[in-house]
Amino acid sequence: MDVPAARHRVTAARGRISRIEVENFKSYKGQHVIGPFKTFTSVIGPNGSGKSNLMDAISFVLGVRSAQLRGTTFKDLIYTVDLADASENRRSARVTLTYEPEGEPEVDFSRVIEQSGATHYQIDGERMTVDNYNDRLKSYGILVKARNFLVYQGDIEAVAQKTPKELTMLIEQISGSDELAEKYSMCEEAKSRTEDEAHTSFTKKKALMTQRKQMKEQKEEAEKHLALLERHKQMRVEATLFKLYHIDADIERVRDSIKNTREVRDEHVAATAASTTQYDTKKKEKMEKDKLHMTLARKIETMNKKISTHAPRLNQIKEEQTRVRKKLELGQAKLAKSKRDASEQAKEIATMEQHLARIDDAEALFDQEQERRLNQDSKFELTPEQLTEYNTKKMEAGAATVTLKTERDQLVSQLSTDEEAVTRLSSKVSELQSRLSFLEEQEERETDRLATMNQTETVNMGELQKIEKKLKDVAEEKRTVRSRQELLKGKIEALNAKLREAKADRKQNEREAKSMEAIASMKRLFGPSVHGRLTELIKVSQKKYELAVITVLGREADAVVVDDAKTAKNCIQYLKEQRIPSMQFIPLKEIKVQAINERLRHLGGSARLVVDILQFDKSRERAILFACGDTVVCDSHAEAKKLAFGGAQRIKCVSLDGTLVDKSGRLTGGSSAGLTEKANRFSRADVESTRQEKVKLEDELAKMKSLTTLMLEEQQIITEKTTIEKDTQFLQADMKALKGKLDKLVRDKDVIVKSLEELNPSLEKSKKASEEGSAKVAALDEKIHAIVDEIYASFVKKLKIANIRVYENEHLMRKQKQAEEKAKFSSQRSKWREQLNYEKSRDTTGPVKTNEGMIARYQAELAELETSVSTAAKDLDETKAKLAEMATEHQQAKAQAKALESELTVLRTHSAQALEETARLEKQISSHENAIVAQLENRREIVLGASMEQLVLPRALALGAGGDQDAMEVDAEPSTTDANVVLDYSNLSSDLKTIGKDQRPAKENELRIEIEQNALELQKIEPNMKALEQYEQIKEKERLQTLELEAAKDRVKEATDAFEEVRTLRRSIFLEAFQHMADSIDVLYKELTRSSSHPLGGQAYLSLENNENPFLHGVNFTAMPPTKRFREMDQLSGGEKTIASIALLFSIHSYRSAPFFVLDEVDAALDKVNVEKLAAFMAARSHGKNGKNGTQSIVISLKDYFYDKADALIGVTRDVSQACSKVLTFDLTRYD
């Protein structure tokens, strides 16, 4: 969590208000400079003079709002006498506070009211935003929001009247904990909301538990109902088998040989053969065109490879050309820079030599001037008598002070030696410091240059990373395209091989052709309701499973899948009308299928469900399940037998060789020619899709981006990368040289710093010796002066001068000034000579020659590269022209092949029409066969009815391998369809089998009655069949609700933790401020109430109404004046309240202390004694007594026994003539 800025206590920066400048602010007309302000300044003046306006000026410039400045708008703060005067309405106002930070330059804070009434802020004359302005104030410990530097008139009384809750709000504002109030409320609300959500979630879970118990009872009742329903199905199966058994016993299977005339059909067969011959001729022509198309494609590929070889070479030469051109440009830039450096060096040397010449000329003029002055007469003109008297006195004084002068001369000699050492060492230090400054400036320039180079290097490295990514992407795309092209070519070749192999299987037998044509016709007639043969609708995942799948499908392999029974009946009617052999149909809506036993998917070994190795459309899943059921396929016959017989539950299994083991344990199958032929149907069904897939792959291959284009793109990117890498290498070389130069500058600086460290102790020692010698000489001079003054007393009286030294020292002062000026000339000369020597030491002509030679080499190399580019571009253009010619021939061959393909399509259509006519003739032949199946109609209807009612009739495998469920019977021969499916009657009782023909109707009626009675019993139960599914749904809902409850608990914990974190932070911020105030208020109150009669002073303390959440409750402030018992704050006298409030305000100020404190008439309610105590307290606080740092205090007061303790007075009075306030300043420190 972010801690507010107020969390950290702001420490007052040491500093003070120097002065305040107001212009047209409130009662101050024009410009007024108020100050300087001392450490403890008191503002005095009569009521109405404008003292509080000075307080408002300080508040205004420090960012306080206009509402707190006794004005509605900022225009109210502009000085105005006559509102009707238009010139006064155009006035603006300004207040500037000059703040003097300790050890730093002064800072001018200004706030301006424009004519429009808007305000803006300035710092040192530069316009600032409010935030920047407040941040600068805050850096000096001045907090505008907390107002930690102002106490307005009336604030004392307001503090004394604050309730505990208001005191809490004040401490929150001062400490900054109020910034967390909004977040505290949000977290508290979130905590309450998440707790409510958790309770709601718990209630829902209890309700679901109750519902689950009720649903469990309904589920058990539904399971009982299912058991009775199964019994009902078994009774119906028994009745159906009874009918079918006796129908099969009565049927006579008679097969008559049918002789059909085939003359017409043979004619159509001959026509079909002629069409086939024409088709083969056209196909041969197309193959020749395809061959030409492929030959041209290979040649084009060869030309592309040649281009891909020439293009990179051309790009490589262009890249080298670009690189050399950039190197040439860089060399030219370096040459220009070297020439500029040499020119600038020459200018610098000339300038420095001019400076040295000017210094020499100035020194010569100075010497001439000094010599002229020496020749002039002194301002004191002595008469001969005075000169004689002066000489006499001088001899007398010389005799009287000879001993002292001898001693003084010795000291002066030593002092001169020490001063010369000081001068010499100071000059050396000055020279070294000048050299150090010069090196630091040069280091700064070179550092900035290095930073610019680093930035350029960073940009280059970023560009390199982008280019690397782009290069990687192009390389990846090239690998992908190459891989994809190779993959597509491989697939196309494989498909071509597959189509070539499929040619041998194209000739289908006549019966298969009839069936296929009939199915196609039904698709055209009945649209998407007819899906097609079952074997055409599925795809076996692996070829090894094809024989096993055909074995499992059995007779359903030829079945036609339709949407519903209505479509099936329409198809049957169509077959009858067209005299087409009967077919078996599977209606998707009416068939009943059982769910797959999921346990069979986890048997292990090679065992897999047959439906899992098939690929089919999801919409036809019911037909696949109907045909395959839960049959399992295994790799070996042994594994199939083990699975079929090894477990408690029998499993229907099939092995890869076509051996089938049904649930009754009977084995059938093994590979045979018939099954193998059926298995090949999967391949035949895929021929058309294979051809379409081949066309699709060829189109994709033609549309793909060529490898040549990708290689050219890659080469261009590599060229760009190489260029940037070269530039970066040159840049890094320059950076390395620049770093070496910077290292040398640092080493030179270190040598100078070390020299200064060695010279400074010697200089200090010489200075100390010089100062001690000067002191001794001064002491001897005082003794000598006393003796000389006594001797010259009468003489100097005549001359009306203070003493004889006034006359004698004129010459000495001139010599001293001359020495100082000479020292300045020497210092300046040393500085410029040092810089001149450094400039002359720099070699700037060598780089010019080096760069000129390098440019010549690059220009020659660039000319050679331009010739190479021209030659390579010409070769590439010629190759591209040849490629364009081949591409045209390639497109023509492709168009011709496409035209031949159209002709072949027409021929295929004619052939199909001939086959259709042949099939029509076959229908006429097969119409005579309908009479054979008339006896099967009754049986077919019973089997169809059983299938529609989802009755599972047991089958035998005597006539073929079929599934364990029946399909719909349609007019068909017994050997080819399920119309005469062989049923297993072994479970039918012998009584039902042996019953006589006359007794059958009665028995059928008896079985029917039993079935109806069982149905009535089922109707009475009426269970909730949805309970089976709803029970699991409720269990899932209960599980999800449990997860939701746990998530709700986590949200409660998260919200509680967030709330506690905010609460703890807010409490710690509040308590930090409170504890500081509580610790300091008693000390401050004691200091304010302490006296000689009460040396201990009074007591004051703060207490919390609630320690856990103090910011939500009140803070009690208690003050007990000396010798007084405990009383509530409102029971204290006015002066006692004032003292207590002042102590509280100063304790607040000590927590968020500013460098100054401005108070407006805080002593108004105090008597003389308390005013004097307050004045002494303010003086001690301002001057930092008692071991504390001082704080500048500015106090507006009307009481002389308060402001007489101040360091300075600011007097404010009214200028009646100008109708404004004016200011007077008086410094009291001169009278300390």
Secondary structure as GFF3:
##gff-version 3
##sequence-region A 1 1232
A	DSSP	three_ten_helix	5	7	.	.	.	ID=ss1
A	DSSP	beta_strand	15	25	.	.	.	ID=ss2
A	DSSP	beta_strand	28	34	.	.	.	ID=ss3
A	DSSP	beta_strand	40	44	.	.	.	ID=ss4
A	DSSP	alpha_helix	51	61	.	.	.	ID=ss5
A	DSSP	three_ten_helix	66	69	.	.	.	ID=ss6
A	DSSP	three_ten_helix	74	77	.	.	.	ID=ss7
A	DSSP	alpha_helix	86	89	.	.	.	ID=ss8
A	DSSP	beta_strand	93	101	.	.	.	ID=ss9
A	DSSP	beta_strand	107	113	.	.	.	ID=ss10
A	DSSP	beta_strand	119	123	.	.	.	ID=ss11
A	DSSP	beta_strand	126	128	.	.	.	ID=ss12
A	DSSP	alpha_helix	130	139	.	.	.	ID=ss13
A	DSSP	beta_strand	150	151	.	.	.	ID=ss14
A	DSSP	alpha_helix	155	160	.	.	.	ID=ss15
A	DSSP	alpha_helix	164	175	.	.	.	ID=ss16
A	DSSP	three_ten_helix	177	180	.	.	.	ID=ss17
A	DSSP	alpha_helix	181	250	.	.	.	ID=ss18
A	DSSP	alpha_helix	263	375	.	.	.	ID=ss19
A	DSSP	alpha_helix	384	400	.	.	.	ID=ss20
A	DSSP	alpha_helix	402	502	.	.	.	ID=ss21
A	DSSP	three_ten_helix	503	505	.	.	.	ID=ss22
A	DSSP	alpha_helix	510	526	.	.	.	ID=ss23
A	DSSP	three_ten_helix	527	529	.	.	.	ID=ss24
A	DSSP	beta_strand	530	533	.	.	.	ID=ss25
A	DSSP	alpha_helix	534	537	.	.	.	ID=ss26
A	DSSP	beta_strand	538	540	.	.	.	ID=ss27
A	DSSP	three_ten_helix	543	545	.	.	.	ID=ss28
A	DSSP	alpha_helix	546	553	.	.	.	ID=ss29
A	DSSP	three_ten_helix	554	558	.	.	.	ID=ss30
A	DSSP	beta_strand	560	562	.	.	.	ID=ss31
A	DSSP	alpha_helix	565	577	.	.	.	ID=ss32
A	DSSP	beta_strand	585	587	.	.	.	ID=ss33
A	DSSP	three_ten_helix	598	602	.	.	.	ID=ss34
A	DSSP	beta_strand	608	609	.	.	.	ID=ss35
A	DSSP	three_ten_helix	610	613	.	.	.	ID=ss36
A	DSSP	beta_strand	614	616	.	.	.	ID=ss37
A	DSSP	three_ten_helix	618	620	.	.	.	ID=ss38
A	DSSP	alpha_helix	621	628	.	.	.	ID=ss39
A	DSSP	beta_strand	632	634	.	.	.	ID=ss40
A	DSSP	alpha_helix	637	646	.	.	.	ID=ss41
A	DSSP	beta_strand	653	655	.	.	.	ID=ss42
A	DSSP	beta_strand	659	661	.	.	.	ID=ss43
A	DSSP	beta_strand	667	669	.	.	.	ID=ss44
A	DSSP	alpha_helix	673	679	.	.	.	ID=ss45
A	DSSP	alpha_helix	681	685	.	.	.	ID=ss46
A	DSSP	alpha_helix	687	703	.	.	.	ID=ss47
A	DSSP	alpha_helix	707	791	.	.	.	ID=ss48
A	DSSP	alpha_helix	793	799	.	.	.	ID=ss49
A	DSSP	alpha_helix	804	841	.	.	.	ID=ss50
A	DSSP	alpha_helix	845	926	.	.	.	ID=ss51
A	DSSP	three_ten_helix	927	931	.	.	.	ID=ss52
A	DSSP	three_ten_helix	934	936	.	.	.	ID=ss53
A	DSSP	alpha_helix	937	948	.	.	.	ID=ss54
A	DSSP	alpha_helix	990	994	.	.	.	ID=ss55
A	DSSP	alpha_helix	1000	1021	.	.	.	ID=ss56
A	DSSP	alpha_helix	1027	1089	.	.	.	ID=ss57
A	DSSP	beta_strand	1099	1104	.	.	.	ID=ss58
A	DSSP	three_ten_helix	1110	1112	.	.	.	ID=ss59
A	DSSP	beta_strand	1115	1120	.	.	.	ID=ss60
A	DSSP	three_ten_helix	1129	1131	.	.	.	ID=ss61
A	DSSP	alpha_helix	1134	1151	.	.	.	ID=ss62
A	DSSP	beta_strand	1156	1160	.	.	.	ID=ss63
A	DSSP	alpha_helix	1168	1182	.	.	.	ID=ss64
A	DSSP	beta_strand	1192	1196	.	.	.	ID=ss65
A	DSSP	alpha_helix	1200	1203	.	.	.	ID=ss66
A	DSSP	beta_strand	1208	1215	.	.	.	ID=ss67
A	DSSP	beta_strand	1220	1227	.	.	.	ID=ss68
A	DSSP	three_ten_helix	1229	1231	.	.	.	ID=ss69
###
